[in-house]
Amino acid sequence: MRPASEDDILAIVSRFFPTGHPSLLLDRGDDCAVLRPGGPLAVTTDVFAENAHFRQRYFTPFDIGWKALAVNISDVGSSGAKPLGFSIGLTLTGKEDSAWLEAFCQGMKALTDRFELAISGGDLARSPLLNVCVTAWGELPGAMPRGLRRGAAWEGDVVFLIGNAGLARLGLTILEETKSAEEALAAAERWPAACAQHLRPMPLAFEGMELGRLSVCDDCRCQQHCQQAGGQRGLDDVLQRQDVVLEVKHCQLMMVPFVPSM
């Protein structure tokens, strides 16, 4: 059954996401969100557009909700900030029924619960194509008010490469070569790790926070940038600078025990 009104859609959203959160001074539902910042905030926005960033041929509604939020959590984490919340702008085509919307919300909720995020609000509209725009924010450590940044590397610094760089790109290539939903499903079963990394990347925000703490410790004079969610764009940006000589190491070499707080 398709929702008959915006209120029906918002009712589905409210079933998955509470209106209040410790990061919000005002519960969701008013014209503007009122945040409760405890320090400097890192803010990011990413648009997740149909046929530009995903295809419904091989992205399920759960996948779309997951990845639209994951890429934003990743950006917040790559700055060294603790992810706190997000808002969402969603354009629907009118073909989405209640089951589609519920699966979409479930994908977002899986990450919302993992990172204990607030959802501060958003906007809805009708469009010929499906588009998701997420703005996320996180709190930076007081000792690092400008966060980890691209282009801050100097000769002799170490770039920590975390995650499986290139695996998501392989998944994209595999899925793009399919011609139908059935072929895409078969490809995902044949190459599950690569396809999953493209469809449902796990943001490495906890690891980004650890690197942020490492960058400000007294005995470590280094600047790092980590690009998560399966991408390598940030690393490429750093490595293409002609005036910088860097040592590249995998994060596993740090051998730092890591247990995210739940």
Secondary structure, DSSP 8 states (H G I E B T S, - for coil): ---SSHHHHHHHHHHHS-S--TTBSS-TTSSS--B--SS-EEEEEEEEEBTTTB-TTT--HHHHHHHHHHHHHHHHHHTT-EEEEEEEEEEE-S---HHHHHHHHHHHHHHHHHHT-EEEEEEEEE-SS-EEEEEEEEE--TT-TT-S-TT---TT-EEEE-S-TTHHHHHHHHHHT--SHHHHHHHHHHSHHHHHHHHS----HHHHHHHHHHHTSTT---------TT--HHHHHHHT-TT---EEEEGGGG--------
